[in-house]
Amino acid sequence: MTDHINIDNPVIAFTDNTSSSTEPTITSIKHLPTQGMSRATQLLPFLPFGSSTLWAWSRNGLFPAPVKLSPTMTAWRNSDVIDWLNNPASAISSEV
């Protein structure tokens, strides 16, 4: 017995994205809220570097300082991060 492949019935069914489609579009744009705080894992998708650079730059003043919320939880103010993203040179703090 041989297996036959039916090319008239594709494995992946493609749908057209016409206005009659009831499916939501997948092109949702994520953004960082202007208010509130975010943890490192929430910030990293918006930053041009990784987690070790985030922590190192936060320590030496090249990135906004985090806020210690509890002994095991640290977060950054979203407004500080947005300001840094708009002008990274202005974030070098004299508080270090």
Secondary structure, DSSP 8 states (H G I E B T S, - for coil): ------TTS-SS------TT--S--S-------SSSEE-HHHHGGGSSS-HHHHHHHHHHTSS---EEEETTEEEEEHHHHHHHHH-GGGG--S--
